[in-house]
Every structure is written in structure tokens, then in C-alpha cells.
Amino acid sequence: MPEPPAWRYQKILKPIFDLPAPPRVFIGGRVLTCVGDEVIEDGYVAVEKGKIVAVGRARDLGRTDAEIVDCSGQTILPGLINSHAHLAWDGIHDLARQSMDDPPEISAYKAAANMLKCLRAGITLVRDLGMNQANFFTKQAVEQGIFPGPRLLISGEAIVQTGGHTYWCCRQASGPDEMRRAVREQVRGGADLIKIMGCHDTLEFTDAELEAVIDEAHRNRLPVTAHATYNDCIYRVAKAGVDVIEHGGSMTEETIQLLLERRIPIVTTFAPLVMQAQPEIARQFNIPEWKIAERQRAIADPSRYAGLVRAAEAGVPIAFGTDAGSPAVGHDVVAPELKFMVQIGVKRDNYDALRSATLVGAQVCRLDHRLGTLEVGKDADLIVVDGNPLDDLDALQRVRMTVIAGKKMIGVGD
């Protein structure tokens, strides 16, 4: 593996936030393990030392000295994974201006506030795809116990061609050698993955640049994810060797087959469309009327999503991501994204949508051996919500407890 970032050599005597993780049994609720369509009515999940040690029916639970957490009338499910977010963006102000104008200290406060919103929304892992270098320090703050937050996988700065898409918050580079240097800078900072901007209105990177950035990332054993929003771009970056597609879009059958052959998932991000298409919400964020109308046409046009639907039906994994931090998309927006996935047919039902934010998200993050389902031996990341999200995904807006590695991140003392 790459050399660790400098902060990992710091000796931490005691975290500022050091929450307890005593043995606990979450009992009496409906348990959605996210293993297939498994539902355990009146079930329980027992956790100890940060791990899940038992899952089953409440009536089968023997004597225990663990703390009992009554979840009657509620639903217990794995913690949610947002596979596409930008913690240092606030979802309120202009993205370009805050990227260029926010001092690092303000970016840090925004990331901290947004991590709290994530925890309250039941999000236990965020795949932060960058805004300048802010996420390097966000990850350090969480892992060193400086500030409470979800688990983080970070890209550092996204890498773009000079003047490329969102150059104002990315690492610009030109030529193969500079691409390699840009990757190495992210590795040095502690990136868990490398993000590239494969296109905007046109394809970006020369073939040599694309080959170099992907090769250098893989040489450092990091996966590469690519912003790719239409067929020519998706096919190109997939052929070049990226590991994940961000956003997705129109796709030919040839492109879909390539994704299947190479087992490349797509992280869809419908929330900006969905949220900005709602005038009562969009106007609060100064979204212009022409943009609201454009968004409304977009969400009403099934043909726009035909490629994604065909890809999903063919078996391409589709993961939950909201592009949180984009205009009108707060870091606590969860249900609107999942509901739209079901509405357009990218996910067949509510449980399928929930797996996109649990098991499939863990697979995208290459952490499905530890996270994504409620199974014995996995890390104790779970949430408790009022109601039944299988009947109504809006139940996810009523999170009562968020637990990471057996620690209550919200709901402490309940």
C-alpha cells in the first residue's frame, strides 16, 4: 500500500470524542438485514466490541447482560452509505464561488456541520469526492477523534485537464507526466480513491493522459472513479479501465455490456434534479425559474433514464449517491433519491433501493466484507428508524439512532 499521510504518524493520547461501545441488544423492531429481501419481524441485533455478534428473532434471544435498546414499532437496518457527496459544499451557495472564496477554516466548519447532518440522517459512510483539499482534513478530524462523523472514503482533489469541468475546485493537470504527479499528490495526502472528470459537454483528457492517470492510480492500488454523464464518455473511461462510473446517462447496449463484463458499477445522482424541480424548495436556494422548469421537464421524461434502466435490468450494479452539497441538496437528503430510483425503474422496489445505499454501496467502496448488511462478524453500523421503509421510504426521514462500530452517534442516552 502507499506510504501513509503524515498525520497518521502523530501520536494521539486520547481522542476528543471517545464514545463508548458497550455490549447492546437492539430488540423488538423489524430487522432488515439487506441480505436479499430478508425481513425479521420482532427481531434483534446484538453488538459487542464494535461487531455484530447475533441477529435473529427476539423470542430466540437468551439471557444477556448487555444493554437493552427497545426498538418496538421501529425498523433496524444497516447504516446508509452515500457513495457520492461533497462535505465541504453547503448546498446553499454558488458552488464555484464558495470553492474559490471559502477559506479553509470555513470549509472545515461546513464539513463538520454536514457530517452532523449525515449522522442525523442515518448515513454512516460517506464517499467524499472532493472540493479542493478539504476532505484530507475532514478524514483526519474523524479518525483522530477530533470531531464526530461518519466513516469516510476520500478522493482528495478530483483530477481534471487544465481548464476542465469544475477546474475551480480540482487539481488541474496537462500531459501524462503531470497526471501522474497529480495522482501522487492525492496519494501523499491520504486519498482512498482517485476521481477524474471524464467529460462535461465534451470528452476530456487525451488518450495518453487518461491512460497515465488510471495507470498511476492502479499502480498505487487505488480505484478510479469517473464523472461520466453520456454514452461516449462512459464507454471511453470504462474501456480505459476506471472502476466506477459517477452519474451515468445515456448508454448503448455495447456500453452496457462493457460495464457488465468489467463489473463496473454506476453511482446515480438524481437528487439535484429532484430537489431543484420542486419550486417551494428550489426558490429557497435562488434557483432561477428557467432552471426549475428545466428540471421539471427532466424528471418527467422517462426516456432520459432509459439507458440507466436498461443497465440496471441487465445487472449493472446501481449505487445510491446524492451529490450532496450541490444546490438544494443537503447532506440529509436521502428519501427523495431512493424514491426516484424506484419511480423510474432503476430499482424494482423499496428494498432494492435500500440495498443500493447499504450492500451495493459497501461493494462500491470495497467494504462489503465489513459493512452493508446486518450479519454476524460485520462491523456494527446500523440505524433505527420510525416506521417501515418497505412501505414508505419517507420513514428514513425519522432516524432515531445511528450507530457506527457499536457507538451511538445520535440517540445517545435515549
C-alpha positions in Angstrom: 0.0 0.0 0.0 1.1 3.6 -0.4 3.0 5.4 2.3 0.6 6.8 4.9 -0.1 10.5 5.0 1.9 12.5 7.5 -0.9 12.8 10.1 -1.0 9.1 10.6 2.4 9.3 12.3 1.0 11.6 15.0 0.6 10.0 18.4 -2.9 10.5 19.8 -3.0 10.2 23.6 -6.8 10.4 23.8 -9.5 11.4 21.2 -11.5 14.5 21.9 -14.7 12.5 21.1 -14.4 9.0 22.5 -17.8 7.5 22.6 -18.4 4.2 24.5 -19.4 1.0 22.7 -20.8 -1.3 25.4 -22.5 -4.6 24.5 -26.0 -3.7 23.3 -29.0 -5.6 22.0 -31.3 -3.7 19.7 -34.6 -5.6 20.1 -38.2 -5.6 19.3 -38.2 -3.9 15.9 -38.4 -5.1 12.3 -34.9 -6.1 11.1 -34.0 -5.5 7.5 -30.6 -7.3 7.2 -30.3 -6.3 3.5 -29.3 -9.9 2.8 -31.6 -10.4 -0.2 -35.1 -9.4 0.8 -34.7 -10.8 4.4 -37.1 -9.3 6.9 -37.1 -10.4 10.6 -40.3 -9.2 12.3 -39.8 -8.6 16.0 -36.1 -9.3 15.7 -32.9 -8.3 17.4 -29.4 -7.3 16.6 -26.7 -7.9 19.3 -23.4 -5.9 19.2 -20.3 -6.2 21.2 -16.8 -4.7 20.8 -18.0 -2.9 17.7 -19.1 -6.0 15.9 -22.4 -7.7 15.2 -22.4 -10.9 17.3 -26.0 -12.2 16.8 -29.1 -11.5 14.6 -32.4 -13.2 15.0 -35.9 -13.3 16.3 -36.5 -11.7 19.7 -38.1 -14.8 21.1 -34.9 -16.7 20.5 -32.7 -14.3 22.4 -31.4 -16.0 25.6 -30.2 -14.3 28.8 -28.0 -11.3 28.3 -26.2 -8.8 30.4 -26.0 -6.4 27.5 -27.7 -3.0 27.5 -31.2 -3.4 26.0 -32.3 -0.9 23.4 -36.1 -1.2 22.8 -36.9 -0.7 19.2 -40.5 -1.7 19.3 -42.5 -0.2 16.4 -39.3 0.7 14.6 -37.1 -0.7 11.9 -33.4 -1.7 12.3 -31.3 -1.7 9.2 -27.7 -1.3 8.2 -26.2 2.2 8.2 -26.6 4.1 5.0 -23.8 4.7 2.5 -23.8 7.9 0.4 -21.4 7.0 -2.4 -21.3 10.5 -3.9 -21.1 13.6 -1.7 -19.1 16.8 -1.2 -18.9 17.6 2.5 -17.3 21.0 2.1 -20.1 22.2 -0.1 -23.1 23.5 1.7 -25.9 23.0 -0.9 -26.8 26.7 -0.4 -24.3 29.0 -2.0 -22.8 29.0 -5.5 -20.5 26.1 -5.9 -17.8 27.9 -7.9 -17.7 30.9 -5.7 -17.6 29.0 -2.5 -14.9 26.7 -4.0 -12.8 29.8 -4.9 -13.7 32.1 -2.0 -14.2 29.9 1.1 -11.1 30.0 3.3 -10.0 26.5 4.6 -11.4 27.3 8.0 -14.9 27.8 6.6 -14.6 24.7 4.5 -13.8 22.8 7.7 -16.8 24.2 9.6 -19.1 23.3 6.6 -17.7 19.8 6.5 -18.2 19.4 10.3 -21.8 20.7 10.1 -22.6 18.4 7.2 -21.2 15.4 9.0 -23.6 16.0 11.8 -26.4 16.2 9.2 -25.2 12.9 7.8 -25.3 11.2 11.2 -28.8 12.5 11.9 -29.9 11.2 8.5 -28.6 7.7 9.2 -25.6 8.0 6.9 -22.7 6.0 8.4 -20.2 6.2 5.5 -19.6 9.0 3.0 -17.6 8.7 -0.1 -16.4 12.3 -0.4 -15.5 13.1 -4.0 -13.7 16.3 -3.2 -13.8 20.1 -3.0 -10.2 21.4 -3.1 -8.2 19.6 -0.4 -10.8 19.9 2.4 -11.6 16.2 2.7 -8.0 15.3 3.6 -8.5 17.2 6.9 -12.1 16.1 7.3 -10.9 12.5 7.4 -8.1 13.3 9.8 -10.5 15.0 12.1 -12.8 12.0 12.2 -10.1 9.3 12.5 -8.2 11.1 15.2 -11.4 11.7 17.2 -11.3 15.5 16.8 -14.9 15.6 15.5 -17.6 13.0 15.3 -18.6 11.9 11.8 -19.4 9.0 9.5 -16.8 6.8 8.1 -15.0 8.5 5.2 -13.5 7.4 2.0 -12.0 10.4 0.2 -10.6 11.2 -3.2 -8.6 14.3 -2.2 -8.8 16.7 -5.1 -10.5 15.4 -8.2 -8.2 15.5 -11.2 -9.1 17.4 -14.3 -7.5 18.5 -17.5 -6.3 22.1 -17.3 -9.5 24.3 -17.5 -11.7 21.1 -17.4 -15.0 20.5 -15.7 -15.2 22.3 -12.3 -11.5 23.2 -12.6 -12.1 25.7 -9.8 -12.2 23.0 -7.1 -10.0 20.4 -8.6 -6.3 19.5 -9.3 -5.6 20.7 -12.9 -3.0 18.9 -14.9 -1.8 18.7 -18.5 0.2 15.9 -20.1 0.8 12.3 -18.9 3.6 13.1 -16.5 1.6 15.9 -14.8 -1.3 13.5 -14.5 0.9 11.0 -12.7 2.1 13.8 -10.4 -1.5 14.8 -9.6 -2.3 11.2 -8.6 0.8 11.0 -6.4 -0.2 14.2 -4.6 -3.6 12.7 -3.7 -1.9 9.5 -2.6 0.5 11.5 -0.4 -2.4 13.3 1.2 -4.2 10.1 2.1 -6.7 9.6 -0.7 -8.6 6.3 -0.7 -9.6 6.6 -4.3 -8.9 8.8 -7.3 -11.6 10.8 -9.1 -11.3 12.1 -12.6 -13.6 14.3 -14.6 -14.1 12.3 -17.8 -16.3 14.9 -19.6 -18.6 17.8 -19.4 -20.1 18.9 -22.8 -17.1 17.3 -24.5 -14.7 14.5 -23.7 -11.8 15.4 -21.5 -8.2 14.2 -21.3 -6.1 12.9 -24.2 -5.8 9.2 -24.5 -2.3 9.4 -23.1 -3.4 11.5 -20.1 -6.3 9.1 -19.4 -4.0 6.1 -19.6 -1.5 7.7 -17.3 -3.9 8.8 -14.6 -5.6 5.4 -14.4 -2.3 3.5 -14.5 -0.8 5.6 -11.8 -3.8 5.2 -9.5 -3.9 1.4 -10.0 -0.1 1.2 -9.5 -0.8 2.8 -6.1 -3.6 0.3 -5.5 -6.3 2.9 -5.5 -9.6 2.6 -7.5 -10.5 5.2 -10.0 -14.0 6.7 -10.3 -15.0 8.9 -13.2 -17.5 11.7 -13.7 -19.2 10.4 -16.9 -22.6 11.5 -18.0 -23.2 10.3 -21.5 -22.5 7.2 -23.6 -19.3 8.2 -25.4 -17.7 9.3 -22.2 -19.0 6.2 -20.2 -17.7 3.8 -22.9 -14.3 5.6 -23.1 -13.5 5.7 -19.4 -14.8 2.2 -18.9 -12.6 0.9 -21.8 -9.6 2.8 -20.3 -10.0 1.0 -17.0 -11.9 3.0 -14.5 -13.6 1.2 -11.6 -16.7 3.2 -11.0 -19.0 5.5 -13.1 -20.4 8.6 -11.4 -23.8 9.9 -12.5 -24.2 7.8 -15.7 -26.5 8.7 -18.5 -27.5 7.5 -22.0 -25.9 4.2 -22.9 -25.8 1.9 -25.9 -26.1 -1.9 -25.5 -22.4 -2.1 -26.3 -21.6 0.2 -23.4 -23.8 -1.7 -21.0 -22.2 -5.0 -22.0 -18.8 -3.4 -21.3 -19.8 -2.4 -17.8 -21.2 -5.9 -17.2 -18.0 -7.6 -18.5 -15.8 -5.4 -16.3 -18.1 -5.4 -13.3 -18.2 -1.6 -13.2 -21.0 -0.1 -11.1 -22.8 3.2 -11.5 -23.4 5.7 -8.7 -26.5 7.6 -9.9 -27.2 11.1 -8.5 -30.8 12.1 -9.1 -31.2 14.4 -6.0 -30.2 17.6 -7.7 -32.9 17.1 -10.4 -35.5 16.0 -7.9 -34.9 18.8 -5.4 -34.5 21.6 -7.9 -37.7 20.6 -9.7 -39.7 21.4 -6.6 -40.4 25.2 -6.7 -41.1 25.6 -3.0 -37.6 24.2 -2.3 -35.7 25.5 -5.2 -36.7 29.1 -4.7 -35.2 29.0 -1.2 -31.9 28.4 -2.9 -32.3 31.1 -5.5 -32.7 28.5 -8.3 -33.9 30.6 -11.3 -37.3 29.9 -12.7 -35.9 28.7 -16.0 -33.8 26.1 -14.2 -36.8 24.9 -12.2 -38.8 24.4 -15.4 -35.9 22.6 -17.0 -35.6 20.3 -14.0 -39.3 19.6 -14.1 -39.1 18.6 -17.7 -36.1 16.4 -16.9 -37.8 14.4 -14.2 -41.0 14.0 -16.3 -39.1 12.5 -19.2 -38.7 8.7 -18.9 -36.5 8.5 -22.0 -33.8 10.5 -20.2 -33.2 7.5 -17.9 -33.7 4.6 -20.4 -30.0 3.8 -20.6 -29.7 3.6 -16.8 -32.9 1.5 -16.5 -31.6 -0.9 -19.2 -28.2 -1.1 -17.4 -29.9 -1.9 -14.1 -32.1 -4.6 -15.7 -29.1 -6.1 -17.3 -27.4 -6.4 -14.0 -25.1 -3.4 -13.7 -24.9 -2.5 -10.0 -26.5 0.8 -9.2 -25.5 2.5 -6.0 -27.0 5.3 -4.0 -25.4 8.7 -4.2 -27.0 12.2 -3.9 -24.2 14.6 -5.0 -24.9 16.2 -1.6 -23.6 19.7 -1.4 -25.0 20.6 -4.8 -27.6 23.4 -4.9 -30.7 22.4 -2.9 -29.2 19.0 -2.0 -28.5 18.9 1.8 -26.4 16.2 3.3 -29.5 14.9 5.0 -31.4 14.3 1.7 -32.0 10.5 1.4 -35.5 9.5 0.7 -36.0 11.7 -2.4 -33.1 10.0 -4.2 -34.3 6.5 -3.2 -37.9 7.2 -4.1 -36.9 8.5 -7.6 -34.8 5.4 -8.2 -37.9 3.2 -7.7 -40.1 5.6 -9.6 -38.1 5.4 -12.8 -37.3 1.7 -12.5 -33.6 1.8 -11.7 -34.6 -0.1 -8.6 -37.5 -2.5 -8.6 -38.9 -1.8 -5.1 -38.1 -0.1 -1.8 -36.0 -3.0 -0.5 -33.9 -2.9 -3.7 -33.5 0.8 -3.3 -32.3 0.3 0.3 -29.7 -2.2 -0.8 -28.3 0.5 -3.1 -27.5 2.5 0.0 -26.3 -0.5 2.0 -24.9 -3.6 0.4 -24.3 -2.1 -3.1 -22.7 1.0 -1.6 -20.4 -1.3 0.5 -19.5 -3.2 -2.6 -18.6 0.1 -4.5 -16.4 1.0 -1.5 -14.9 -2.5 -1.5 -16.0 -2.8 2.1 -18.8 -5.4 1.8 -16.8 -7.9 3.8 -17.3 -5.5 6.8 -20.3 -3.3 6.0 -23.6 -3.2 4.1 -25.6 -6.0 5.8 -26.6 -7.0 9.3 -24.7 -10.2 9.6 -22.6 -11.8 12.4 -19.0 -10.7 12.2 -19.6 -7.5 10.4 -19.0 -4.0 11.9 -21.9 -2.8 14.0 -23.0 0.0 11.7 -26.8 0.3 11.9 -29.7 2.7 12.2 -33.1 2.6 13.8 -36.0 4.5 12.1 -39.6 5.0 13.0 -42.0 3.2 10.7 -41.4 0.8 7.8 -39.3 2.0 4.9 -40.5 -1.0 2.9 -43.9 0.6 2.9 -42.8 4.2 2.8 -39.2 5.4 2.2 -40.0 8.6 4.0 -39.5 6.6 7.2 -35.8 7.2 6.6 -36.5 10.9 7.5 -37.3 9.7 11.0 -34.0 8.3 12.2 -33.9 7.7 15.9 -30.5 6.1 16.3 -27.3 6.0 14.3 -24.6 3.5 15.4 -21.1 3.2 14.0 -18.9 0.4 15.2 -21.3 -0.1 18.1 -21.1 3.6 19.1 -24.3 5.7 19.3 -23.6 8.7 17.2 -27.0 10.1 17.7 -29.6 9.0 20.2 -27.1 8.9 23.0 -28.9 8.5 26.3 -32.2 7.5 24.7 
